Amino acid sequence: MVKELVRRLAVAEHPDDPASLAAAQADPEQWWRGNHGGDLGYSSLLEALAPTQAARQGLLASFFEPTDDDRAAGVKMPSKAHRSIAQLVKRGAVRVIITTNFDRLMEQALEGEGVSAQVIARPEAVNGMSPLAHAPATLIKLHGDYKDLGSLNTPDELAAYPTEWKVLVSQVLEEYGLVISGWSADWDTALVALLEAAKSRRYPLYWDQRSSRGSTAQSILANRNGSVITAADADSMFADLATSLDALERLAEPPLTTAIAVARLKRYLPDPVHRLDLHDLVMSATDAVVTGVNDQPLSIAGLDGEGFQAVLEDHRARSEQMLQLAVTGMWHDPEGHHDRLWMDVVKRLIDAGSIRALGVPVQQVLERARMYPALLLMTCAGVATVSRGRERLLVRLVSEVHGHMDVGVSLELPACQIAHPARVLNDDWTNDLPRWGGGKWTYPVSHLLAAECREVFRDLIPRDDDYTRTVHGFEYRMSLMYEVTNSSYRGAYRAMPGEFVGETGWSWDDRDIPIAEETFRARGDRVQDWPWVDLLGGHEKYDDALIQHRDILKKFKYHNMR
């Protein structure tokens, strides 16, 4: 900037002398001494170029204040490092910033984060400032502000600080740790002297590798037992620091209660700014479930109904928060902004549950139970989507998400087939669970899933009969989906029985038509772009497909269901 100002001054003073301009460009300091006497300084240069403060501000604006083109190009704007530092200030990790720059990028970054910092740019301002401990943030501009003629630039100006600066900086060095970036210690002899004189070693010193290579910096590092940070540049250094603090805080936080997690999800859900926070919240709960899947034993000596029930109960307990988050998220996102997230959760669970253990004893009933959390999630998701009319999301969750299973050969199957109830749970084992008190159910797997998911919907669907009808609607849709996917994939399962076709599941007007089919048709008549039409072969085949499906369901029509 000084070189450019000298060039402009040479043109202004000697417009017809190309030699003067060439000399100013070749050696600005020599040109200045020859034409104005004394050493070249920022203040004296500005005084020569502009007689008033307003004129000087106008002159400097082009160097520091961005135009529309500058903003579009991302120049003269706060960098990633500035923004990361501002975020560290906002979270309370940084309270004081000392800068030798006299631009206003740091102030702009702080304002962008909503941080109101006290800015001290002149020694006289120290006397009236709020104490460091009482201010939310303090920015100390040791060399002044670009609009202030008191800025420090030359070696002589940087050799000694006023008393106010010495007292304030010494306090910072005594009471705070230091992270130094982009300052070489080669020119600011007054600041170097304060660093060397600081007695306290209570707090650490960190210095970026790029600017700490000089002999003065190395001496300070040695004297203060400082550490060098390897970083490509300031942008990556401070961004990595902010990310690391995020990770450490998550580790230090106690596990979220389900109520708090759901409250956060409701806050994040409508706000695009919190999209990543929403993802991390949901995936953290999902990871806890995956850990349970990985830890589940695959062989238990003397396994009986009580032991199997304990395995299922452990999966259900670990899945509680994930299920609540997924149901709440689908329920309150009618536009489907976050549908991809729920598909990712399903994918993570089926991948975790379908990994085969090699070289260890395996009981098939336990190996299959590792898919139980995925089955619980798809059941809860199905009830939520049917209740909210989010049919397309249901179709996507169970048919577009795919995984692989190893059954002697590797099979790629949609989620509804990998976590098919008959693949995950066995009727005999499910009927032998102690929770039934010795009773038996005609459709034990269907009854278990409905019972396990009931509490998730206690507030959203308070009435038991409404919940039951919704579950039956979901089971009917899944029976259609099982048949559709069975015809397309090798190793796929067909429709399975459930309480939706039990003794009370058939129309009183026509005992050959399931009530679930009637409600399904009625909703399809009211909904434009009903996704099941295309799934069942188009409008020409839709009605025939539903009629044919009745014949399959009639085979499951049992009476005297308990």
Backbone torsions as a table, in degrees:
resi	resn	phi	psi	omega
1	MET	NA	-43.7	179.6
2	VAL	-62.4	-40.9	178.5
3	LYS	-60.9	-41.4	-179.8
4	GLU	-67.0	-38.6	179.0
5	LEU	-66.8	-39.6	176.6
6	VAL	-62.8	-40.8	178.3
7	ARG	-60.9	-44.1	179.1
8	ARG	-63.9	-39.7	-179.8
9	LEU	-66.0	-38.9	178.6
10	ALA	-62.3	-40.5	178.4
11	VAL	-67.0	-41.0	-178.5
12	ALA	-66.1	-40.6	-175.8
13	GLU	-83.3	-28.8	-177.2
14	HIS	-135.5	67.0	-174.5
15	PRO	-63.0	-24.3	-177.2
16	ASP	-106.0	17.3	-175.9
17	ASP	-121.7	88.8	179.4
18	PRO	-58.5	-29.3	-178.8
19	ALA	-66.1	-37.3	178.5
20	SER	-63.6	-42.1	178.9
21	LEU	-64.5	-41.9	-179.9
22	ALA	-63.4	-40.4	179.4
23	ALA	-66.2	-40.1	180.0
24	ALA	-64.6	-36.9	179.5
25	GLN	-73.0	-35.1	-176.9
26	ALA	-73.8	-42.7	-177.2
27	ASP	-149.5	86.1	-176.0
28	PRO	-56.9	-39.5	-177.6
29	GLU	-67.4	-42.6	178.8
30	GLN	-65.2	-41.1	178.5
31	TRP	-61.2	-42.5	-178.4
32	TRP	-63.1	-46.0	-179.6
33	ARG	-62.4	-37.5	-178.8
34	GLY	-71.6	-26.8	-175.6
35	ASN	-105.6	-24.4	-176.1
36	HIS	-129.1	-12.0	179.3
37	GLY	75.9	150.8	178.9
38	GLY	77.5	179.6	-178.6
39	ASP	-82.5	149.0	178.5
40	LEU	-70.8	126.7	178.0
41	GLY	-137.6	153.3	-178.7
42	TYR	-58.1	-46.9	-175.5
43	SER	-66.8	-48.4	-178.3
44	SER	-65.5	-34.5	178.3
45	LEU	-64.4	-44.6	179.5
46	LEU	-65.7	-38.2	179.0
47	GLU	-62.1	-36.1	179.6
48	ALA	-71.3	-31.9	-176.4
49	LEU	-85.4	-34.6	-174.0
50	ALA	-140.6	123.7	-172.9
51	PRO	-77.6	-23.4	-175.9
52	THR	-120.1	162.0	179.1
53	GLN	-60.8	-42.2	-179.7
54	ALA	-62.6	-40.8	179.2
55	ALA	-65.7	-38.6	179.6
56	ARG	-65.5	-41.5	178.2
57	GLN	-62.3	-40.4	177.5
58	GLY	-64.1	-38.2	179.3
59	LEU	-64.9	-41.0	-175.9
60	LEU	-79.5	-18.8	-174.3
61	ALA	-56.1	-38.5	-176.5
62	SER	-66.6	-23.8	179.5
63	PHE	-82.6	-33.7	-169.3
64	PHE	-113.3	-27.6	-173.4
65	GLU	-102.2	124.3	-172.9
66	PRO	-73.5	143.9	169.6
67	THR	-87.0	177.0	176.0
68	ASP	-61.0	-37.7	178.0
69	ASP	-66.1	-39.3	177.7
70	ASP	-61.5	-43.8	-179.6
71	ARG	-63.1	-41.0	179.5
72	ALA	-63.8	-34.1	179.8
73	ALA	-86.0	-7.2	178.7
74	GLY	75.8	24.0	178.9
75	VAL	-108.6	158.4	-175.3
76	LYS	57.8	28.6	179.0
77	MET	-123.4	156.8	177.0
78	PRO	-54.4	134.5	-179.6
79	SER	-81.8	176.7	175.5
80	LYS	-60.3	-35.8	177.9
81	ALA	-64.8	-46.0	177.7
82	HIS	-56.5	-46.7	-176.9
83	ARG	-67.1	-37.4	178.8
84	SER	-66.4	-41.6	177.1
85	ILE	-62.0	-42.3	178.5
86	ALA	-61.0	-37.5	177.4
87	GLN	-67.0	-36.4	176.6
88	LEU	-65.4	-37.0	176.5
89	VAL	-65.9	-44.0	-177.9
90	LYS	-60.0	-37.5	-178.5
91	ARG	-83.1	-5.2	177.4
92	GLY	90.2	4.9	179.7
93	ALA	-77.4	-24.6	177.5
94	VAL	-125.9	130.3	-179.1
95	ARG	-112.6	-26.6	-175.4
96	VAL	-132.9	134.8	174.8
97	ILE	-121.9	126.7	172.1
98	ILE	-109.1	125.9	179.1
99	THR	-128.7	143.7	173.5
100	THR	-98.1	1.7	176.2
101	ASN	-83.8	150.8	177.3
102	PHE	-117.2	20.9	168.3
103	ASP	-81.5	-177.4	-178.5
104	ARG	-118.9	25.9	-177.3
105	LEU	-69.1	-36.8	-179.8
106	MET	-66.8	-41.5	177.1
107	GLU	-60.9	-41.5	-179.6
108	GLN	-64.5	-39.7	178.7
109	ALA	-65.3	-41.0	178.1
110	LEU	-64.0	-43.9	178.1
111	GLU	-61.7	-36.4	179.0
112	GLY	-63.5	-26.3	177.6
113	GLU	-95.2	5.2	179.4
114	GLY	74.9	22.1	-179.8
115	VAL	-95.3	126.7	177.0
116	SER	-99.9	98.7	-176.9
117	ALA	-101.8	146.6	170.9
118	GLN	-81.8	131.7	-176.7
119	VAL	-109.1	122.7	179.7
120	ILE	-113.4	106.7	-175.1
121	ALA	-115.4	-4.2	178.2
122	ARG	-135.2	144.3	-179.6
123	PRO	-55.7	-35.8	-177.9
124	GLU	-63.1	-25.8	-177.1
125	ALA	-72.8	-14.5	-178.8
126	VAL	-62.1	-37.9	-175.5
127	ASN	-65.3	-27.6	-177.2
128	GLY	-105.3	7.1	-176.3
129	MET	-79.1	157.8	172.5
130	SER	-71.8	145.9	177.0
131	PRO	-55.4	144.7	-177.4
132	LEU	-54.8	-40.1	-177.2
133	ALA	-68.5	-21.8	-176.1
134	HIS	-97.7	-14.7	-179.1
135	ALA	-89.2	139.7	177.6
136	PRO	-61.8	-32.1	177.4
137	ALA	-163.4	146.9	179.4
138	THR	-131.5	128.7	175.6
139	LEU	-111.1	116.7	-178.9
140	ILE	-105.4	116.5	-178.7
141	LYS	-102.8	89.4	-171.5
142	LEU	-60.0	-33.2	-176.6
143	HIS	-99.1	10.1	175.9
144	GLY	90.8	-170.1	-178.5
145	ASP	-114.0	149.6	-174.9
146	TYR	-62.9	-20.3	178.3
147	LYS	-90.7	4.3	-175.5
148	ASP	-111.1	124.4	-179.7
149	LEU	-68.4	-9.4	178.9
150	GLY	-82.7	7.7	-179.3
151	SER	-60.2	145.9	-178.6
152	LEU	-100.6	131.2	-176.0
153	ASN	-137.8	-45.2	-172.0
154	THR	-80.9	161.0	176.9
155	PRO	-54.7	-38.1	179.1
156	ASP	-65.5	-41.0	-179.6
157	GLU	-67.0	-28.2	-177.4
158	LEU	-93.1	3.3	-176.4
159	ALA	-78.7	-29.0	-177.7
160	ALA	-147.3	143.1	179.5
161	TYR	-105.2	153.2	171.5
162	PRO	-61.9	160.6	-177.2
163	THR	-56.8	-40.1	-177.8
164	GLU	-60.2	-42.8	178.0
165	TRP	-63.6	-42.7	-178.4
166	LYS	-60.6	-44.3	-178.3
167	VAL	-65.4	-46.1	-176.7
168	LEU	-66.4	-48.1	-178.1
169	VAL	-65.6	-38.3	178.0
170	SER	-62.1	-37.7	177.0
171	GLN	-63.1	-44.5	179.4
172	VAL	-60.6	-44.5	-178.0
173	LEU	-66.7	-26.8	178.6
174	GLU	-81.4	-33.1	-167.6
175	GLU	-109.0	-4.4	-177.0
176	TYR	-136.3	153.2	168.5
177	GLY	-78.1	166.5	-176.1
178	LEU	-125.2	136.4	166.9
179	VAL	-121.7	113.4	-174.0
180	ILE	-107.8	132.4	178.0
181	SER	-142.7	131.4	173.9
182	GLY	76.4	13.6	178.8
183	TRP	-120.6	122.2	-171.7
184	SER	-92.2	-16.8	-176.3
185	ALA	69.9	13.3	-177.7
186	ASP	-82.6	-26.4	-172.8
187	TRP	-115.6	-33.8	-173.2
188	ASP	-83.2	77.0	-173.9
189	THR	-65.0	-31.5	179.0
190	ALA	-66.9	-41.3	179.6
191	LEU	-69.9	-38.2	176.5
192	VAL	-60.2	-42.9	-179.6
193	ALA	-61.4	-40.6	178.4
194	LEU	-65.5	-40.2	177.5
195	LEU	-62.8	-42.8	-178.8
196	GLU	-70.0	-27.6	-177.6
197	ALA	-85.7	-17.0	-177.7
198	ALA	-61.7	127.9	-175.2
199	LYS	-88.8	-31.2	-173.3
200	SER	-69.5	137.3	173.1
201	ARG	-124.1	23.7	-176.8
202	ARG	-68.4	-31.5	-173.9
203	TYR	-118.2	149.8	-172.6
204	PRO	-78.4	164.1	175.8
205	LEU	-123.0	128.8	175.8
206	TYR	-124.5	141.3	-175.4
207	TRP	-141.1	133.9	-178.5
208	ASP	-69.6	147.3	-173.4
209	GLN	-61.9	-37.3	-173.2
210	ARG	-65.9	-39.6	-175.2
211	SER	-99.9	-0.4	-176.6
212	SER	-105.0	20.8	-174.7
213	ARG	-82.3	-22.4	-176.4
214	GLY	-66.7	163.3	-177.0
215	SER	-65.9	-37.1	179.3
216	THR	-66.2	-45.0	178.8
217	ALA	-62.4	-42.5	179.5
218	GLN	-63.5	-36.1	177.8
219	SER	-65.8	-42.5	178.5
220	ILE	-64.1	-43.2	178.4
221	LEU	-59.0	-43.4	-179.3
222	ALA	-66.2	-43.4	-177.1
223	ASN	-67.5	-30.2	-176.8
224	ARG	-106.5	12.1	-179.0
225	ASN	52.5	42.8	-177.4
226	GLY	-77.5	166.0	179.5
227	SER	-119.0	142.8	178.9
228	VAL	-96.2	132.7	178.7
229	ILE	-100.1	125.0	176.4
230	THR	-83.3	118.8	-180.0
231	ALA	-154.7	145.6	-179.0
232	ALA	-67.0	-36.9	-178.5
233	ASP	-166.1	177.7	-177.9
234	ALA	-65.7	-35.5	179.7
235	ASP	-57.3	-53.4	-177.7
236	SER	-69.3	-34.3	-177.9
237	MET	-62.4	-51.2	-176.2
238	PHE	-77.4	-30.9	175.2
239	ALA	-65.3	-42.4	177.8
240	ASP	-64.5	-37.9	178.8
241	LEU	-62.5	-45.2	179.2
242	ALA	-63.3	-41.2	178.9
243	THR	-64.9	-41.7	179.3
244	SER	-63.0	-40.4	178.2
245	LEU	-64.5	-37.7	175.7
246	ASP	-58.2	-47.4	-177.8
247	ALA	-64.3	-41.9	-179.8
248	LEU	-65.4	-39.2	179.6
249	GLU	-66.2	-37.4	177.9
250	ARG	-64.7	-38.0	178.3
251	LEU	-67.2	-35.7	-175.9
252	ALA	-79.0	-22.0	-178.3
253	GLU	-69.5	139.7	172.6
254	PRO	-66.3	154.7	179.9
255	PRO	-55.8	136.6	179.9
256	LEU	-68.0	137.3	168.9
257	THR	-68.8	157.6	-179.2
258	THR	-61.4	-38.7	-179.4
259	ALA	-62.5	-43.2	179.4
260	ILE	-68.0	-40.2	179.3
261	ALA	-61.5	-42.9	179.3
262	VAL	-66.0	-38.7	178.5
263	ALA	-62.8	-40.9	177.3
264	ARG	-65.0	-42.5	179.7
265	LEU	-58.9	-43.1	179.6
266	LYS	-63.2	-33.0	178.2
267	ARG	-74.0	-37.0	-178.2
268	TYR	-77.1	-32.2	-167.2
269	LEU	-53.9	-47.6	-176.1
270	PRO	-86.8	-3.6	-171.9
271	ASP	-106.4	110.6	-179.8
272	PRO	-59.2	-27.1	180.0
273	VAL	-62.0	-30.0	-176.2
274	HIS	-98.3	21.5	-177.7
275	ARG	-60.4	-42.9	179.1
276	LEU	-69.4	-37.9	177.1
277	ASP	-61.6	-40.5	177.9
278	LEU	-62.2	-46.1	179.2
279	HIS	-58.2	-47.6	-177.4
280	ASP	-65.1	-38.3	179.3
281	LEU	-62.3	-48.9	-177.3
282	VAL	-68.0	-43.2	-177.7
283	MET	-70.9	-28.0	174.8
284	SER	-63.3	-43.9	176.9
285	ALA	-66.1	-36.5	178.5
286	THR	-67.4	-39.0	179.6
287	ASP	-61.8	-35.3	177.1
288	ALA	-63.1	-36.5	177.3
289	VAL	-68.7	-43.7	179.7
290	VAL	-61.1	-38.1	176.6
291	THR	-59.3	-42.1	177.2
292	GLY	-63.5	-38.8	177.4
293	VAL	-62.6	-44.8	-179.3
294	ASN	-66.4	-32.7	-176.9
295	ASP	-86.4	-11.4	-175.5
296	GLN	-62.9	131.6	177.6
297	PRO	-65.2	146.4	179.2
298	LEU	-103.3	-6.0	177.8
299	SER	-149.9	128.3	178.6
300	ILE	-130.5	120.4	-179.8
301	ALA	-62.4	132.8	179.1
302	GLY	65.6	31.6	-178.6
303	LEU	-56.9	129.4	176.3
304	ASP	-134.4	-173.4	-178.1
305	GLY	-57.6	-39.1	-179.6
306	GLU	-66.0	-42.4	178.5
307	GLY	-66.3	-39.5	178.9
308	PHE	-67.5	-39.5	178.0
309	GLN	-62.1	-38.3	178.3
310	ALA	-61.6	-38.4	178.3
311	VAL	-63.8	-46.9	-179.9
312	LEU	-65.0	-40.0	-179.6
313	GLU	-65.3	-36.0	177.4
314	ASP	-64.7	-43.4	177.0
315	HIS	-62.7	-41.6	-178.7
316	ARG	-65.1	-41.4	180.0
317	ALA	-65.4	-43.6	179.3
318	ARG	-66.0	-26.6	-175.9
319	SER	-86.9	-8.0	-172.4
320	GLU	-53.0	-54.5	-176.2
321	GLN	-64.6	-43.0	178.7
322	MET	-59.4	-43.7	-178.8
323	LEU	-64.7	-43.3	179.2
324	GLN	-62.6	-42.2	179.6
325	LEU	-65.6	-44.5	-178.0
326	ALA	-64.4	-45.7	-178.8
327	VAL	-65.0	-44.2	179.4
328	THR	-63.1	-41.9	-179.4
329	GLY	-64.3	-42.8	179.5
330	MET	-70.6	-36.0	-177.5
331	TRP	-65.2	-40.3	-173.2
332	HIS	-103.5	19.3	178.2
333	ASP	-128.6	65.3	-174.4
334	PRO	-62.3	-26.7	-179.7
335	GLU	-79.5	-11.0	176.5
336	GLY	75.9	28.9	-179.4
337	HIS	-62.3	-28.0	-173.7
338	HIS	-114.9	21.7	-178.0
339	ASP	-59.3	-36.3	-179.6
340	ARG	-60.7	-34.0	179.7
341	LEU	-62.9	-44.8	-178.1
342	TRP	-69.4	-32.2	174.4
343	MET	-65.6	-38.5	177.8
344	ASP	-64.9	-36.3	178.5
345	VAL	-65.0	-46.5	177.7
346	VAL	-58.3	-45.2	-179.8
347	LYS	-59.2	-44.0	-178.3
348	ARG	-63.6	-38.6	-178.3
349	LEU	-72.1	-42.0	-179.4
350	ILE	-70.8	-32.1	176.4
351	ASP	-65.6	-43.5	-179.8
352	ALA	-64.6	-41.2	-175.5
353	GLY	-77.9	-16.3	-175.3
354	SER	-100.9	1.7	177.1
355	ILE	-73.3	124.7	-178.7
356	ARG	-85.3	139.8	175.6
357	ALA	-88.7	129.5	-177.5
358	LEU	-110.6	138.9	174.7
359	GLY	80.0	12.2	177.8
360	VAL	-129.6	151.1	177.5
361	PRO	-61.4	136.5	-176.6
362	VAL	-133.5	129.9	169.9
363	GLN	-99.0	126.5	-171.8
364	GLN	-56.2	-40.3	-177.4
365	VAL	-62.5	-33.2	178.2
366	LEU	-79.7	-37.4	177.4
367	GLU	-60.7	-41.9	179.9
368	ARG	-70.3	-30.1	-178.1
369	ALA	-65.8	-15.8	178.1
370	ARG	-66.2	-17.0	177.3
371	MET	-90.6	1.0	-175.7
372	TYR	-60.0	-43.6	177.6
373	PRO	-58.8	-37.7	177.7
374	ALA	-64.4	-39.5	178.6
375	LEU	-66.9	-40.1	176.2
376	LEU	-61.9	-44.0	-179.4
377	LEU	-63.2	-44.7	-178.7
378	MET	-67.4	-32.0	176.4
379	THR	-67.8	-47.8	179.1
380	CYS	-64.1	-42.1	178.3
381	ALA	-62.6	-39.2	179.3
382	GLY	-64.9	-42.8	178.2
383	VAL	-63.7	-42.3	-179.3
384	ALA	-64.9	-45.0	-176.7
385	THR	-70.2	-37.0	177.3
386	VAL	-66.2	-43.4	-178.9
387	SER	-63.9	-35.9	-176.5
388	ARG	-95.4	3.6	179.5
389	GLY	71.0	26.1	-178.0
390	ARG	-98.9	59.8	-174.1
391	GLU	-60.9	-39.9	-176.8
392	ARG	-64.8	-37.6	177.2
393	LEU	-63.5	-41.7	178.1
394	LEU	-58.3	-46.2	180.0
395	VAL	-60.3	-42.5	-178.8
396	ARG	-65.6	-43.3	-177.5
397	LEU	-60.2	-43.2	-170.8
398	VAL	-94.9	-15.0	-176.7
399	SER	-118.9	-31.4	-178.8
400	GLU	-84.4	-28.1	175.9
401	VAL	-78.7	126.0	-177.7
402	HIS	-121.5	157.8	174.7
403	GLY	-148.5	-179.1	-179.0
404	HIS	-120.3	141.9	174.9
405	MET	-125.9	142.9	178.0
406	ASP	-107.2	105.9	178.5
407	VAL	-121.9	48.3	-171.8
408	GLY	94.7	-38.4	169.2
409	VAL	-127.5	156.1	-179.5
410	SER	-83.9	124.1	179.8
411	LEU	-115.6	133.5	170.7
412	GLU	-96.0	123.9	-176.0
413	LEU	-136.4	153.9	173.4
414	PRO	-70.0	161.2	-174.7
415	ALA	-56.7	-38.8	-177.6
416	CYS	-62.7	-26.5	179.3
417	GLN	-87.5	-36.7	178.1
418	ILE	-66.1	-38.9	179.2
419	ALA	-106.4	35.0	176.3
420	HIS	-62.6	135.1	-177.3
421	PRO	-53.3	-38.3	-179.6
422	ALA	-71.4	-22.7	177.6
423	ARG	-81.0	-30.6	-173.7
424	VAL	-90.3	-40.9	-173.6
425	LEU	-125.2	147.3	178.9
426	ASN	-106.2	134.2	-177.6
427	ASP	-55.8	-43.6	-176.6
428	ASP	-65.3	-47.7	178.5
429	TRP	-62.2	-40.8	-178.2
430	THR	-66.6	-36.3	178.9
431	ASN	-72.7	-20.0	-179.0
432	ASP	-90.6	6.8	180.0
433	LEU	-66.4	134.9	179.7
434	PRO	-59.2	-22.6	-177.4
435	ARG	-61.0	-20.8	-179.5
436	TRP	-84.8	-4.8	178.2
437	GLY	64.1	29.7	179.1
438	GLY	91.2	-7.4	178.3
439	GLY	-77.7	170.3	179.8
440	LYS	-128.7	149.2	177.9
441	TRP	-117.4	141.4	177.9
442	THR	-64.4	-37.2	179.2
443	TYR	-123.5	74.7	-170.7
444	PRO	-63.7	-40.8	-179.0
445	VAL	-66.5	-45.1	177.7
446	SER	-58.6	-45.3	-178.8
447	HIS	-66.1	-41.3	-179.5
448	LEU	-61.4	-47.5	-177.7
449	LEU	-63.9	-41.4	178.0
450	ALA	-63.2	-40.7	-179.8
451	ALA	-68.8	-40.9	-177.2
452	GLU	-65.9	-31.9	-175.6
453	CYS	-93.8	-5.9	-174.5
454	ARG	-57.9	-46.8	-174.3
455	GLU	-67.4	-25.1	177.8
456	VAL	-62.1	-29.8	-175.5
457	PHE	-106.7	12.1	-174.9
458	ARG	-56.7	-41.4	179.8
459	ASP	-83.8	-31.5	-176.5
460	LEU	-81.4	-36.2	177.5
461	ILE	-129.0	82.1	-171.9
462	PRO	-64.4	-38.1	-174.1
463	ARG	-80.4	131.3	-178.1
464	ASP	-63.0	-38.9	-178.2
465	ASP	-68.5	-34.9	175.2
466	ASP	-64.9	-41.0	178.9
467	TYR	-63.1	-45.2	-178.7
468	THR	-61.1	-44.2	179.0
469	ARG	-61.9	-38.3	-179.5
470	THR	-68.0	-40.9	176.6
471	VAL	-60.8	-43.4	179.0
472	HIS	-62.3	-38.8	177.0
473	GLY	-63.3	-39.3	177.5
474	PHE	-65.9	-45.3	-179.2
475	GLU	-62.2	-37.6	177.7
476	TYR	-63.0	-45.2	179.7
477	ARG	-62.2	-39.5	-180.0
478	MET	-68.8	-34.0	177.5
479	SER	-63.5	-36.9	173.6
480	LEU	-63.2	-45.2	-177.3
481	MET	-65.0	-38.4	178.7
482	TYR	-61.7	-41.3	-179.6
483	GLU	-68.3	-40.9	180.0
484	VAL	-63.4	-46.0	-177.4
485	THR	-75.1	-28.1	177.6
486	ASN	-61.2	-34.0	-178.6
487	SER	-77.1	-11.0	-174.8
488	SER	-111.0	-15.4	-173.1
489	TYR	-129.6	133.9	174.7
490	ARG	-69.2	136.5	178.7
491	GLY	82.5	11.0	-178.4
492	ALA	-86.9	154.4	178.8
493	TYR	-91.7	155.5	176.0
494	ARG	-92.3	-175.7	177.9
495	ALA	-59.7	151.5	179.8
496	MET	-126.9	157.5	-178.7
497	PRO	-70.0	160.8	177.8
498	GLY	-164.4	172.4	-176.7
499	GLU	-65.1	-14.9	178.9
500	PHE	-68.1	-16.3	175.5
501	VAL	-118.8	25.5	176.1
502	GLY	-74.7	-168.8	-173.2
503	GLU	-56.5	-37.3	-177.9
504	THR	-95.8	10.4	-174.7
505	GLY	-94.5	14.4	-175.2
506	TRP	-122.2	146.7	-175.6
507	SER	-63.2	139.4	176.2
508	TRP	-75.8	-22.6	177.5
509	ASP	-76.3	-35.5	179.4
510	ASP	-146.0	105.2	-172.9
511	ARG	-68.5	-2.0	177.4
512	ASP	-96.5	-0.3	-178.5
513	ILE	-113.8	123.3	177.2
514	PRO	-67.1	141.7	176.2
515	ILE	-58.1	-37.3	-179.7
516	ALA	-61.0	-33.5	177.0
517	GLU	-68.9	-40.3	179.4
518	GLU	-61.0	-46.7	179.7
519	THR	-67.9	-33.7	177.2
520	PHE	-63.0	-47.3	179.0
521	ARG	-63.2	-41.4	-178.0
522	ALA	-62.6	-42.3	178.7
523	ARG	-67.6	-40.4	178.8
524	GLY	-60.5	-33.0	178.5
525	ASP	-68.7	-26.1	-177.2
526	ARG	-92.0	-13.6	-172.1
527	VAL	-107.7	125.9	175.0
528	GLN	-78.2	144.4	-179.2
529	ASP	60.8	49.8	178.6
530	TRP	-67.6	113.1	-170.0
531	PRO	-65.7	-22.2	-177.4
532	TRP	-71.3	-19.1	178.1
533	VAL	-62.6	-52.5	179.4
534	ASP	-64.4	-37.9	-178.1
535	LEU	-63.0	-32.4	-177.7
536	LEU	-96.4	12.5	172.3
537	GLY	107.3	7.1	179.0
538	GLY	99.3	173.3	-176.0
539	HIS	-59.8	-34.7	-176.7
540	GLU	-67.7	-31.8	-174.8
541	LYS	-103.7	-8.9	-171.7
542	TYR	-58.8	-53.0	-176.6
543	ASP	-64.5	-43.3	179.3
544	ASP	-62.1	-37.8	-179.7
545	ALA	-63.3	-40.6	179.2
546	LEU	-68.1	-38.9	179.1
547	ILE	-65.9	-44.2	178.3
548	GLN	-62.3	-34.1	-179.0
549	HIS	-67.0	-29.3	177.4
550	ARG	-58.0	-40.2	-177.5
551	ASP	-62.3	-35.4	177.0
552	ILE	-67.6	-43.6	-176.8
553	LEU	-69.4	-28.7	178.9
554	LYS	-61.3	-28.8	179.1
555	LYS	-67.3	-20.4	-177.8
556	PHE	-97.7	6.7	-171.2
557	LYS	-81.3	95.4	178.8
558	TYR	-104.9	151.4	176.6
559	HIS	-110.0	175.7	178.5
560	ASN	59.1	34.3	177.3
561	MET	-70.3	132.5	179.7
562	ARG	-79.3	NA	NA
